[in-house]
Amino acid sequence: MVLGYQATPMLYLVEGGFHSMTQLEVVYRYGATPTESAMRAIDNLREVYGIRRVTFVTKEQTVRVEFDASRLKEPNVAGLLKRAGIDLTERLVLA
């Protein structure tokens, strides 16, 4: 495990052979409750190649993002969330 990340190596069958993917999860705490327009933007985030899943836990004010580390890096993921309108306050360390 890399500090703050959980990694899961995976193989996917694609045209022409297999593609190796390292799936990472990162969790952020957010401040302000996301607006309706921010949530619509998050829905569009799922279309970004490399973003696998975005999950909000409103009770804990956290957002968990699963992504393909061979396509994106954590700062890119944080930037995408911020541009969508999510008020990120900190990255949490996963145990």
C-alpha positions as YAML, in Angstrom:
chain: A
units: angstrom
residues:
- id: 1
  name: MET
  ca: [0.00, 0.00, 0.00]
- id: 2
  name: VAL
  ca: [1.24, 3.46, -0.88]
- id: 3
  name: LEU
  ca: [0.53, 6.11, 1.78]
- id: 4
  name: GLY
  ca: [-3.07, 7.16, 1.31]
- id: 5
  name: TYR
  ca: [-3.85, 4.69, -1.44]
- id: 6
  name: GLN
  ca: [-5.04, 1.14, -1.82]
- id: 7
  name: ALA
  ca: [-3.78, -0.56, -4.97]
- id: 8
  name: THR
  ca: [-5.26, -3.57, -6.75]
- id: 9
  name: PRO
  ca: [-3.46, -4.86, -9.86]
- id: 10
  name: MET
  ca: [-5.86, -6.08, -12.56]
- id: 11
  name: LEU
  ca: [-5.71, -7.45, -16.10]
- id: 12
  name: TYR
  ca: [-8.35, -6.57, -18.69]
- id: 13
  name: LEU
  ca: [-8.89, -8.28, -22.03]
- id: 14
  name: VAL
  ca: [-8.84, -5.65, -24.75]
- id: 15
  name: GLU
  ca: [-8.65, -5.90, -28.50]
- id: 16
  name: GLY
  ca: [-5.23, -7.25, -29.33]
- id: 17
  name: GLY
  ca: [-4.46, -8.75, -25.90]
- id: 18
  name: PHE
  ca: [-4.45, -7.91, -22.23]
- id: 19
  name: HIS
  ca: [-4.07, -4.48, -20.65]
- id: 20
  name: SER
  ca: [-2.54, -4.25, -17.19]
- id: 21
  name: MET
  ca: [-4.22, -1.79, -14.86]
- id: 22
  name: THR
  ca: [-3.42, -0.78, -11.32]
- id: 23
  name: GLN
  ca: [-6.60, 0.30, -9.65]
- id: 24
  name: LEU
  ca: [-6.08, 2.84, -6.88]
- id: 25
  name: GLU
  ca: [-8.54, 4.26, -4.39]
- id: 26
  name: VAL
  ca: [-8.19, 7.66, -2.82]
- id: 27
  name: VAL
  ca: [-10.50, 9.24, -0.24]
- id: 28
  name: TYR
  ca: [-10.96, 12.95, 0.36]
- id: 29
  name: ARG
  ca: [-12.89, 14.85, 2.99]
- id: 30
  name: TYR
  ca: [-14.94, 17.73, 1.66]
- id: 31
  name: GLY
  ca: [-16.23, 20.88, 3.38]
- id: 32
  name: ALA
  ca: [-19.35, 22.32, 1.81]
- id: 33
  name: THR
  ca: [-22.10, 19.95, 0.74]
- id: 34
  name: PRO
  ca: [-21.84, 19.45, -3.04]
- id: 35
  name: THR
  ca: [-24.41, 21.39, -5.04]
- id: 36
  name: GLU
  ca: [-26.72, 19.86, -7.61]
- id: 37
  name: SER
  ca: [-24.55, 21.22, -10.43]
- id: 38
  name: ALA
  ca: [-21.42, 19.74, -8.79]
- id: 39
  name: MET
  ca: [-23.12, 16.35, -8.59]
- id: 40
  name: ARG
  ca: [-24.05, 16.56, -12.28]
- id: 41
  name: ALA
  ca: [-20.41, 17.34, -13.04]
- id: 42
  name: ILE
  ca: [-19.38, 14.29, -10.96]
- id: 43
  name: ASP
  ca: [-21.70, 12.14, -13.09]
- id: 44
  name: ASN
  ca: [-19.77, 13.37, -16.13]
- id: 45
  name: LEU
  ca: [-16.49, 12.53, -14.37]
- id: 46
  name: ARG
  ca: [-17.33, 8.87, -14.71]
- id: 47
  name: GLU
  ca: [-16.86, 9.32, -18.45]
- id: 48
  name: VAL
  ca: [-13.21, 10.32, -17.95]
- id: 49
  name: TYR
  ca: [-11.04, 7.46, -19.11]
- id: 50
  name: GLY
  ca: [-9.44, 5.98, -15.99]
- id: 51
  name: ILE
  ca: [-12.11, 6.97, -13.44]
- id: 52
  name: ARG
  ca: [-13.84, 3.76, -12.37]
- id: 53
  name: ARG
  ca: [-16.09, 4.78, -9.50]
- id: 54
  name: VAL
  ca: [-16.96, 7.84, -7.39]
- id: 55
  name: THR
  ca: [-18.72, 7.25, -4.07]
- id: 56
  name: PHE
  ca: [-19.93, 9.87, -1.59]
- id: 57
  name: VAL
  ca: [-20.54, 9.16, 2.11]
- id: 58
  name: THR
  ca: [-22.46, 12.22, 3.24]
- id: 59
  name: LYS
  ca: [-22.47, 11.29, 6.93]
- id: 60
  name: GLU
  ca: [-18.65, 11.33, 6.96]
- id: 61
  name: GLN
  ca: [-18.36, 14.08, 4.31]
- id: 62
  name: THR
  ca: [-16.02, 11.94, 2.22]
- id: 63
  name: VAL
  ca: [-15.68, 11.05, -1.42]
- id: 64
  name: ARG
  ca: [-13.89, 7.88, -2.55]
- id: 65
  name: VAL
  ca: [-12.57, 7.62, -6.08]
- id: 66
  name: GLU
  ca: [-11.36, 4.42, -7.73]
- id: 67
  name: PHE
  ca: [-9.10, 5.11, -10.70]
- id: 68
  name: ASP
  ca: [-6.64, 3.52, -13.09]
- id: 69
  name: ALA
  ca: [-3.16, 4.60, -11.98]
- id: 70
  name: SER
  ca: [-1.75, 3.79, -15.40]
- id: 71
  name: ARG
  ca: [-3.98, 6.56, -16.81]
- id: 72
  name: LEU
  ca: [-4.27, 9.13, -13.98]
- id: 73
  name: LYS
  ca: [-2.32, 10.29, -10.95]
- id: 74
  name: GLU
  ca: [-3.81, 11.39, -7.63]
- id: 75
  name: PRO
  ca: [-3.27, 15.13, -8.25]
- id: 76
  name: ASN
  ca: [-5.22, 14.75, -11.52]
- id: 77
  name: VAL
  ca: [-8.11, 13.11, -9.65]
- id: 78
  name: ALA
  ca: [-8.13, 15.88, -7.02]
- id: 79
  name: GLY
  ca: [-8.09, 18.50, -9.78]
- id: 80
  name: LEU
  ca: [-11.03, 16.86, -11.56]
- id: 81
  name: LEU
  ca: [-13.06, 16.86, -8.32]
- id: 82
  name: LYS
  ca: [-12.21, 20.50, -7.61]
- id: 83
  name: ARG
  ca: [-13.11, 21.56, -11.15]
- id: 84
  name: ALA
  ca: [-16.42, 19.74, -10.72]
- id: 85
  name: GLY
  ca: [-17.10, 21.99, -7.73]
- id: 86
  name: ILE
  ca: [-16.23, 19.71, -4.80]
- id: 87
  name: ASP
  ca: [-14.75, 21.59, -1.81]
- id: 88
  name: LEU
  ca: [-11.88, 19.22, -0.95]
- id: 89
  name: THR
  ca: [-10.35, 19.90, 2.45]
- id: 90
  name: GLU
  ca: [-7.96, 16.96, 2.89]
- id: 91
  name: ARG
  ca: [-6.86, 13.61, 1.54]
- id: 92
  name: LEU
  ca: [-7.41, 10.83, 4.05]
- id: 93
  name: VAL
  ca: [-4.92, 8.04, 4.70]
- id: 94
  name: LEU
  ca: [-6.39, 4.61, 3.98]
- id: 95
  name: ALA
  ca: [-5.54, 1.81, 6.39]
...
